Amino acid sequence: MQPSRVVLSATRNVGLVLGSLILCFDRKNTTGLLMLGTAKVVRGDYEQAEKTFNRLLAEDPGSLHARLWLSRLFVKTGRIAEAKKLALEAI
């Protein structure tokens, strides 16, 4: 395996593990939700990532990071109008 792939694989797993661990202690922890959602986007698990970011926005409606990552997810899944709307809300 190429070194860049090893780093990317480790990054994916660290986000999932740390995010999940944080959420074990505090189900509403926005940092844990952000880490988990971001890792799910990187892994290509867009459906679960969207659910995670929506949970994060329910806890912290003003989260710039959640809006930007969700917007990025929408672009990756071809939902450009939704991505644009979220990105504009984040500005």
C-alpha positions, -999 to +999 in steps of 0.1 A: +000+000+000+013+035-009+022+058+020-004+083+011-031+056+011-020+045+046-022+080+059-057+085+044-069+052+058-056+061+092-072+095+091-106+079+082-103+055+111-091+080+137-121+103+130-145+074+133-129+060+165-124+094+182-158+107+172-175+075+184-156+075+216-165+111+224-201+104+217-201+074+240-196+099+269-217+127+255-243+120+228-247+157+220-210+166+218-206+187+187-169+180+183-176+143+183-204+147+158-182+168+135-154+143+136-177+114+129-195+132+101-163+143+085-149+108+086-180+094+071-178+119+042-141+109+036-151+072+036-179+079+011-207+070+035-228+100+025-261+089+039-248+084+074-227+115+072-257+136+063-276+122+093-247+130+115-244+166+103-281+171+107-278+159+143-250+183+148-270+212+133-299+202+156-275+207+186-257+237+172-277+254+144-250+280+139-222+255+132-203+268+103-183+236+099-214+214+098-229+236+071-197+236+050-192+198+053-228+192+045-225+215+015-195+196+004-214+163+008-243+177-013-218+187-041-204+151-041-239+137-044-250+160-072-273+181-050-259+214-062-289+236-053-289+224-017-251+228-015-253+264-027-281+272-003-261+259+027-229+275+016-246+309+013-262+304+048-227+297+062-213+330+049 
